[in-house]
Amino acid sequence: MSKPDPRVDAFLRHVKLWPDETALLRAVMLATDLVEDYKWGQPCYVFNGRNVALIGGFKDSLRLSYRDWE
């Protein structure tokens, strides 16, 4: 399990679009071995120093964007 990053806590306090869903996605990500970080104004999840996933809220959707590293 990953440790929560206090910067993401602060980010979540100000989320206006999709707050419950964003918190739920965060909980899912924290249940993994990924390291939570805060980059580009969004929660970012890292493995072995490489960015793996970002949580981003948009007007009409919430997205978990990820990169598949070979």
C-alpha positions in Angstrom: 0.0 0.0 0.0 1.2 3.5 -0.9 1.4 6.4 1.6 -0.9 9.4 0.9 0.9 12.6 -0.2 -0.2 15.6 1.8 -0.2 17.7 -1.4 -2.8 15.4 -2.9 -4.9 15.8 0.4 -4.8 19.6 -0.2 -5.7 19.1 -3.9 -8.7 17.0 -2.9 -10.0 19.7 -0.6 -10.4 22.0 -3.6 -11.7 19.6 -6.2 -15.1 21.0 -7.5 -15.8 18.5 -10.3 -16.0 14.8 -9.5 -14.8 15.1 -5.8 -16.2 11.8 -4.6 -15.1 9.9 -7.7 -11.6 11.5 -7.5 -11.3 10.4 -3.9 -12.4 6.9 -4.8 -9.9 6.6 -7.7 -7.2 7.8 -5.3 -8.1 5.1 -2.8 -7.8 2.5 -5.5 -4.4 3.8 -6.5 -3.2 4.0 -2.9 -4.1 0.2 -2.5 -1.3 -0.5 -5.0 2.5 -0.4 -4.7 2.6 2.8 -6.7 4.1 5.9 -5.0 1.7 8.8 -4.8 3.1 12.2 -6.0 1.7 15.5 -7.1 2.9 16.7 -10.5 1.4 19.1 -13.0 -1.3 20.1 -10.6 -2.7 16.5 -10.5 -2.2 13.3 -8.4 0.5 11.3 -10.1 1.4 7.6 -9.4 5.0 6.5 -9.9 6.7 3.1 -10.0 10.5 2.8 -10.0 10.9 6.5 -10.6 8.6 6.4 -13.7 5.3 8.1 -14.0 2.6 5.5 -14.4 -0.8 7.2 -13.9 -2.5 10.5 -13.4 -6.0 11.3 -12.1 -7.6 14.3 -13.9 -11.0 15.8 -13.7 -12.6 17.5 -16.7 -15.9 19.2 -17.3 -17.6 16.1 -18.6 -15.4 13.2 -17.2 -12.9 12.0 -14.7 -9.9 10.2 -16.2 -7.3 7.8 -15.0 -4.6 8.3 -17.6 -1.8 5.7 -17.6 1.4 4.8 -19.4 2.2 1.2 -20.2 5.9 0.7 -19.8 7.5 -2.3 -21.4 
